[in-house]
Amino acid sequence: MTQMFMAAALFLLAAARIPALLRNRTDLVFSCAVYGCIGSLLMSPVVYVPVDTALGGMNLVKLALNSLIIIALWYLRLAAFAAIAPEAGVRRSWWTRTLPLTLTLTLQTAFFFLTGPTATTTTWGMYEDRFPALLFSLMLTLFICSMSAEIAVICFRYVPRMSPSFRIGFSMLGAGCIMGFLVMAEMCLSLLSRHLTFLAVLARPDFPYHELELAATVLAGAGLTIPAVAGRAARRKLHRWNTETLARVKSIWAKALQSTSLDRTLETEPQAPVQDRLHRMIVEIWDAELAAGTSATFLTPEERSYLLSVEAELHISPARA
């Protein structure tokens, strides 16, 4: 049942990222959520057993779901770096950047087949007394440990520089990754204690792996969703500001040109960015006022104050358009 909750949480995250996917035609968080959701579904015994039986009853679904989770974590890492530190790793070649993912997937597949024939089972741990099976499982846990640690470090390193919504979101993502790291570290100890008996005293058989994995998934998912929701609200606010400001400035601009019979020196560009159009109209209003001199006053104190505030806003926030 825990796996189904994890799948549901990831499905909701994927749904929340659909607007970003449609807007940008690609979205790393959406890809992460989809791969993770499918992996979590396959992890559930009610899905795992019939699907694996249909594929020949050799635990091929175990290889598939592990690979899906590894890919999901890789997309999560890429999304975190793209959002927080996009300059990180840009100088490295594609091969170098993807080496950890390629190496993990390759070694995992090799260890899976070196384990030999296994019958369909949802308790893979019974096979981990075989050394190749142990290494197969370690590939996933070590990869999650490394990705979780890397994401947590970069989250908390840059959190002080972020806006409030990003600070909250990426603090939650970092906390989820720390929790995931601790869970996987405990799982590594449990796996290694099968062959290194001196580690048995550190392993805890009653450790709540699935519950903490669910909590880590919810924290990370919520953390990734908060900035996206805040971003949509900011875009709606920006669109409203653009629409209202453009309409009011345009009316003042039309009155200014009509009052002074000043020809427009710049052609109208309806497709130009809102910022450029506002700048152009405000400049032409000031030009019209200058041409009129002191003989005519067509700007009210309220209009003048409003134009100055818009100009200041455009200067302070050039990304508004």
ZAZA-315725 format. One record per residue (C-alpha): residue number from 1; chain; x, y, z. Coordinates in pm, 1 decimal. Layout:
N
PT    k  c         u         v         w
PT  NUM  A         X         Y         Z
...
***
This chain:
321
PT    k  c         u         v         w
PT    1  A       0.0       0.0       0.0
PT    2  A     289.6     236.6      75.3
PT    3  A     407.7     202.7    -284.0
PT    4  A      64.6     308.5    -407.9
PT    5  A      76.4     621.2    -191.4
PT    6  A     420.0     700.8    -332.3
PT    7  A     288.6     650.0    -686.0
PT    8  A      -9.3     877.0    -611.0
PT    9  A     216.4    1151.1    -470.8
PT   10  A     437.9    1134.1    -779.3
PT   11  A     134.4    1131.9   -1009.3
PT   12  A      10.1    1453.9    -845.9
PT   13  A     354.7    1606.9    -891.8
PT   14  A     351.7    1512.5   -1261.1
PT   15  A       3.8    1663.3   -1299.9
PT   16  A     119.3    1985.9   -1134.3
PT   17  A     402.6    2013.8   -1387.5
PT   18  A     184.0    1974.0   -1697.8
PT   19  A     147.5    2353.6   -1748.3
PT   20  A     527.4    2391.5   -1742.3
PT   21  A     559.9    2097.2   -1981.9
PT   22  A     311.9    2251.5   -2226.7
PT   23  A     476.2    2592.1   -2195.9
PT   24  A     836.9    2476.0   -2243.9
PT   25  A     775.8    2148.1   -2435.4
PT   26  A    1000.3    1975.3   -2183.6
PT   27  A    1017.5    1960.0   -1805.5
PT   28  A    1273.4    1773.4   -1596.1
PT   29  A    1050.1    1751.7   -1288.7
PT   30  A     767.2    1605.9   -1497.6
PT   31  A    1005.0    1339.0   -1634.4
PT   32  A    1128.7    1263.9   -1281.8
PT   33  A     771.7    1224.9   -1152.4
PT   34  A     660.9    1001.0   -1441.6
PT   35  A     956.3     762.0   -1411.7
PT   36  A     922.7     755.4   -1032.5
PT   37  A     547.3     697.9   -1051.4
PT   38  A     584.7     399.1   -1286.0
PT   39  A     865.8     258.8   -1070.6
PT   40  A     654.7     290.9    -754.8
PT   41  A     358.2     120.1    -922.9
PT   42  A     576.5    -171.5   -1032.2
PT   43  A     710.7    -195.4    -677.2
PT   44  A     365.5    -277.8    -543.8
PT   45  A     314.7    -657.6    -511.9
PT   46  A     -30.8    -640.1    -670.5
PT   47  A     131.3    -499.7    -986.9
PT   48  A     474.4    -660.4    -964.5
PT   49  A     370.7   -1025.9    -954.1
PT   50  A     129.8   -1040.0   -1253.5
PT   51  A     352.9    -820.1   -1471.3
PT   52  A     667.5   -1018.4   -1392.5
PT   53  A     484.3   -1348.5   -1441.3
PT   54  A     373.4   -1229.1   -1785.0
PT   55  A     738.4   -1148.4   -1867.2
PT   56  A     858.6   -1499.3   -1785.6
PT   57  A     872.1   -1502.1   -1405.5
PT   58  A    1242.5   -1407.2   -1374.3
PT   59  A    1215.2   -1083.6   -1173.0
PT   60  A    1278.3    -874.1   -1482.6
PT   61  A    1036.8    -621.4   -1334.3
PT   62  A    1282.9    -577.8   -1045.1
PT   63  A    1548.4    -470.3   -1293.9
PT   64  A    1298.9    -242.8   -1469.8
PT   65  A    1169.4     -69.9   -1155.9
PT   66  A    1521.2     -19.8   -1017.2
PT   67  A    1623.5     135.4   -1348.4
PT   68  A    1316.7     362.1   -1349.8
PT   69  A    1392.6     486.1    -998.8
PT   70  A    1756.1     550.2   -1092.1
PT   71  A    1647.7     751.3   -1397.6
PT   72  A    1390.1     940.4   -1188.5
PT   73  A    1659.4    1037.9    -936.4
PT   74  A    1884.1    1148.1   -1220.6
PT   75  A    1611.1    1374.9   -1359.2
PT   76  A    1553.2    1510.8   -1007.5
PT   77  A    1922.6    1597.1    -984.8
PT   78  A    1915.1    1767.3   -1324.8
PT   79  A    1602.2    1962.3   -1226.5
PT   80  A    1757.8    2078.9    -899.3
PT   81  A    2076.7    2193.8   -1071.1
PT   82  A    1883.0    2360.7   -1354.2
PT   83  A    1668.7    2555.2   -1106.0
PT   84  A    1938.5    2644.3    -853.2
PT   85  A    2276.7    2643.4   -1028.7
PT   86  A    2229.8    2616.9   -1406.8
PT   87  A    2594.9    2702.5   -1463.6
PT   88  A    2711.4    2386.5   -1282.6
PT   89  A    2861.6    2131.6   -1517.1
PT   90  A    2799.2    2326.5   -1837.2
PT   91  A    3165.8    2304.1   -1934.3
PT   92  A    3172.5    1925.8   -1908.7
PT   93  A    3095.2    1704.0   -2204.4
PT   94  A    2765.9    1516.2   -2227.5
PT   95  A    2950.1    1186.8   -2173.7
PT   96  A    3116.3    1309.7   -1855.0
PT   97  A    2791.6    1452.5   -1718.9
PT   98  A    2596.0    1129.3   -1774.9
PT   99  A    2873.6     889.2   -1667.1
PT  100  A    2728.0     818.4   -1317.5
PT  101  A    2389.5     728.0   -1467.2
PT  102  A    2533.8     516.8   -1750.7
PT  103  A    2775.4     334.4   -1521.8
PT  104  A    2509.7     258.2   -1259.3
PT  105  A    2258.1     124.5   -1512.4
PT  106  A    2525.3     -84.9   -1687.4
PT  107  A    2666.5    -238.5   -1368.8
PT  108  A    2320.0    -300.8   -1227.8
PT  109  A    2215.0    -489.0   -1540.1
PT  110  A    2536.1    -693.5   -1538.7
PT  111  A    2494.9    -790.9   -1171.4
PT  112  A    2129.3    -879.4   -1229.1
PT  113  A    2213.9   -1134.9   -1496.5
PT  114  A    2518.4   -1262.0   -1303.8
PT  115  A    2280.6   -1345.8   -1018.5
PT  116  A    2131.9   -1619.3   -1233.1
PT  117  A    1772.7   -1743.1   -1273.3
PT  118  A    1533.0   -1631.9   -1000.6
PT  119  A    1161.5   -1701.3    -963.6
PT  120  A     914.3   -1416.0    -935.8
PT  121  A     920.5   -1280.5    -581.5
PT  122  A     847.6    -951.0    -409.8
PT  123  A    1110.7   -1031.0    -143.2
PT  124  A    1427.8    -994.1    -347.3
PT  125  A    1623.1    -990.8     -22.0
PT  126  A    1616.3   -1371.8      -8.4
PT  127  A    1850.6   -1372.1    -309.1
PT  128  A    2094.1   -1118.3    -170.1
PT  129  A    2294.1   -1393.5      -4.5
PT  130  A    2427.9   -1435.8    -357.9
PT  131  A    2706.5   -1182.8    -397.8
PT  132  A    2603.8   -1060.1    -747.0
PT  133  A    2249.4   -1004.6    -617.5
PT  134  A    2391.6    -801.5    -330.5
PT  135  A    2587.4    -586.3    -574.9
PT  136  A    2274.0    -548.1    -789.0
PT  137  A    2081.7    -406.1    -494.4
PT  138  A    2375.3    -190.4    -384.9
PT  139  A    2378.3     -13.6    -721.3
PT  140  A    2036.4     135.4    -650.3
PT  141  A    2095.7     222.7    -285.0
PT  142  A    2438.7     376.2    -347.9
PT  143  A    2306.1     577.2    -642.5
PT  144  A    2017.3     712.0    -433.3
PT  145  A    2260.9     795.8    -152.9
PT  146  A    2492.9     987.8    -384.4
PT  147  A    2213.6    1173.9    -567.1
PT  148  A    2032.8    1259.5    -242.3
PT  149  A    2350.7    1392.6     -84.4
PT  150  A    2439.3    1598.9    -391.4
PT  151  A    2090.2    1749.9    -423.0
PT  152  A    2069.7    1825.5     -49.2
PT  153  A    2408.9    2000.4     -53.6
PT  154  A    2322.5    2223.5    -347.2
PT  155  A    1977.0    2302.5    -205.5
PT  156  A    2104.4    2422.4     130.3
PT  157  A    2406.8    2591.9     -24.0
PT  158  A    2191.4    2826.0    -231.6
PT  159  A    1880.0    2853.9     -10.8
PT  160  A    1985.7    3188.7     149.0
PT  161  A    1995.2    3352.8    -196.7
PT  162  A    1647.0    3237.9    -302.3
PT  163  A    1311.3    3412.9    -303.5
PT  164  A    1071.7    3310.6     -22.2
PT  165  A     877.7    3050.6    -224.6
PT  166  A    1196.9    2895.2    -360.4
PT  167  A    1352.0    2901.3     -14.1
PT  168  A    1060.4    2704.1     131.1
PT  169  A    1036.6    2465.3    -164.2
PT  170  A    1403.5    2379.8    -189.5
PT  171  A    1440.1    2353.0     188.1
PT  172  A    1169.4    2085.5     174.9
PT  173  A    1343.3    1919.1    -120.1
PT  174  A    1672.7    1922.4      69.8
PT  175  A    1506.4    1779.7     381.0
PT  176  A    1346.3    1503.1     172.5
PT  177  A    1683.7    1420.4      18.1
PT  178  A    1849.2    1403.1     360.5
PT  179  A    1575.9    1165.8     474.6
PT  180  A    1621.7     958.1     158.4
PT  181  A    1996.4     948.4     216.3
PT  182  A    1951.8     820.4     573.3
PT  183  A    1705.9     552.7     460.6
PT  184  A    1936.9     431.4     184.4
PT  185  A    2240.9     442.2     414.7
PT  186  A    2057.1     215.6     660.5
PT  187  A    1958.6     -11.4     373.0
PT  188  A    2322.0     -30.1     258.8
PT  189  A    2424.8    -135.8     606.9
PT  190  A    2153.4    -400.2     610.2
PT  191  A    2266.2    -536.0     272.5
PT  192  A    2636.8    -536.6     354.7
PT  193  A    2574.9    -706.7     692.6
PT  194  A    2472.3   -1020.1     498.2
PT  195  A    2834.1   -1068.2     394.7
PT  196  A    3017.9    -849.1     648.1
PT  197  A    2887.2    -984.7     977.4
PT  198  A    3058.5    -720.9    1192.3
PT  199  A    2810.5    -467.4    1047.9
PT  200  A    2512.9    -665.6    1175.8
PT  201  A    2511.8    -473.6    1505.5
PT  202  A    2447.5    -149.1    1310.4
PT  203  A    2163.9    -286.1    1099.5
PT  204  A    1808.0    -248.5    1228.8
PT  205  A    1566.0    -513.2    1096.9
PT  206  A    1264.6    -309.1    1213.3
PT  207  A    1373.5       9.3    1033.3
PT  208  A    1062.5     174.2     872.1
PT  209  A    1204.6     190.9     520.1
PT  210  A     880.2     227.4     326.8
PT  211  A     726.0     484.2     560.3
PT  212  A    1033.5     706.6     551.0
PT  213  A    1063.8     663.2     174.0
PT  214  A     704.8     785.4     143.8
PT  215  A     777.1    1083.0     370.7
PT  216  A    1088.3    1169.4     165.9
PT  217  A     888.4    1144.8    -157.5
PT  218  A     611.8    1370.9     -24.0
PT  219  A     862.8    1627.4     104.8
PT  220  A    1056.0    1633.7    -223.2
PT  221  A     737.6    1643.4    -431.6
PT  222  A     585.5    1925.5    -227.4
PT  223  A     913.9    2112.9    -233.8
PT  224  A     923.8    2097.4    -613.5
PT  225  A     556.9    2195.5    -642.7
PT  226  A     566.0    2508.5    -423.3
PT  227  A     797.5    2713.6    -652.8
PT  228  A     593.6    2604.8    -955.8
PT  229  A     264.7    2715.4    -795.6
PT  230  A     422.7    3042.1    -680.1
PT  231  A     561.2    3093.5   -1029.8
PT  232  A     214.9    3053.9   -1184.4
PT  233  A      72.5    3308.4    -939.9
PT  234  A     355.1    3549.3   -1022.6
PT  235  A     295.0    3505.1   -1395.5
PT  236  A     -76.9    3574.7   -1352.0
PT  237  A       4.9    3888.2   -1151.7
PT  238  A     255.9    3996.7   -1415.8
PT  239  A       6.4    3941.2   -1697.0
PT  240  A    -253.6    4148.7   -1511.9
PT  241  A      -0.3    4428.4   -1448.2
PT  242  A     109.2    4426.7   -1812.7
PT  243  A    -248.4    4442.1   -1942.1
PT  244  A    -366.4    4717.4   -1707.8
PT  245  A     -50.6    4928.5   -1739.6
PT  246  A     -35.0    4902.5   -2117.6
PT  247  A    -398.9    5010.4   -2151.4
PT  248  A    -360.9    5313.2   -1924.2
PT  249  A     -26.5    5428.5   -2067.5
PT  250  A    -161.7    5387.0   -2419.6
PT  251  A    -454.5    5619.3   -2345.2
PT  252  A    -217.3    5885.3   -2206.8
PT  253  A      14.0    5836.5   -2506.7
PT  254  A    -272.3    5880.4   -2756.0
PT  255  A    -385.0    6199.1   -2579.0
PT  256  A     -29.0    6334.7   -2576.3
PT  257  A      25.0    6283.4   -2948.1
PT  258  A    -315.7    6426.0   -3031.4
PT  259  A    -264.2    6730.0   -2808.9
PT  260  A      67.4    6821.1   -2971.5
PT  261  A       6.2    6691.8   -3325.6
PT  262  A     343.8    6519.6   -3295.4
PT  263  A     414.3    6251.6   -3555.4
PT  264  A     521.3    5918.2   -3417.2
PT  265  A     889.8    5863.4   -3487.1
PT  266  A     881.7    5490.1   -3414.8
PT  267  A     659.4    5242.9   -3590.4
PT  268  A     405.1    5054.9   -3383.0
PT  269  A     506.0    4694.6   -3317.5
PT  270  A     209.7    4506.4   -3165.0
PT  271  A     419.5    4190.1   -3132.2
PT  272  A     703.2    4364.5   -2946.3
PT  273  A     752.8    4277.1   -2577.7
PT  274  A     528.8    4474.0   -2342.2
PT  275  A     833.3    4631.1   -2176.2
PT  276  A     958.9    4770.1   -2508.2
PT  277  A     616.3    4906.6   -2600.1
PT  278  A     577.1    5075.7   -2262.3
PT  279  A     924.7    5227.3   -2283.8
PT  280  A     856.7    5357.0   -2634.4
PT  281  A     522.0    5512.1   -2541.4
PT  282  A     655.3    5679.7   -2226.1
PT  283  A     951.1    5825.6   -2417.1
PT  284  A     712.4    5962.9   -2682.2
PT  285  A     490.9    6113.2   -2411.3
PT  286  A     791.3    6297.5   -2263.4
PT  287  A     892.0    6406.4   -2615.6
PT  288  A     541.0    6536.6   -2676.6
PT  289  A     547.8    6729.0   -2350.2
PT  290  A     887.8    6875.4   -2439.5
PT  291  A     760.7    6978.6   -2783.9
PT  292  A     458.7    7145.3   -2629.3
PT  293  A     678.2    7354.6   -2402.0
PT  294  A     507.3    7563.7   -2138.6
PT  295  A     233.0    7676.6   -2373.0
PT  296  A      21.8    7365.8   -2319.3
PT  297  A     -21.9    7125.7   -2031.6
PT  298  A    -193.4    6802.0   -2119.9
PT  299  A     -64.2    6576.0   -1839.8
PT  300  A    -245.9    6589.0   -1509.4
PT  301  A     -38.8    6555.3   -1189.2
PT  302  A    -192.8    6210.3   -1142.4
PT  303  A     -91.1    6100.2   -1494.5
PT  304  A     260.1    6236.6   -1450.3
PT  305  A     298.3    6056.4   -1118.3
PT  306  A     164.6    5734.8   -1270.3
PT  307  A     405.8    5749.3   -1566.6
PT  308  A     700.4    5808.4   -1334.6
PT  309  A     598.7    5507.3   -1121.0
PT  310  A     569.9    5284.3   -1430.4
PT  311  A     906.9    5405.1   -1554.4
PT  312  A    1063.3    5330.6   -1215.5
PT  313  A     902.5    4986.3   -1209.0
PT  314  A    1037.4    4905.8   -1556.0
PT  315  A    1381.8    5019.8   -1450.9
PT  316  A    1379.8    4815.7   -1128.1
PT  317  A    1218.8    4503.6   -1278.4
PT  318  A    1333.9    4479.2   -1641.9
PT  319  A    1216.3    4115.3   -1657.9
PT  320  A     851.1    4219.1   -1616.6
PT  321  A     785.0    4189.8   -1987.4
***
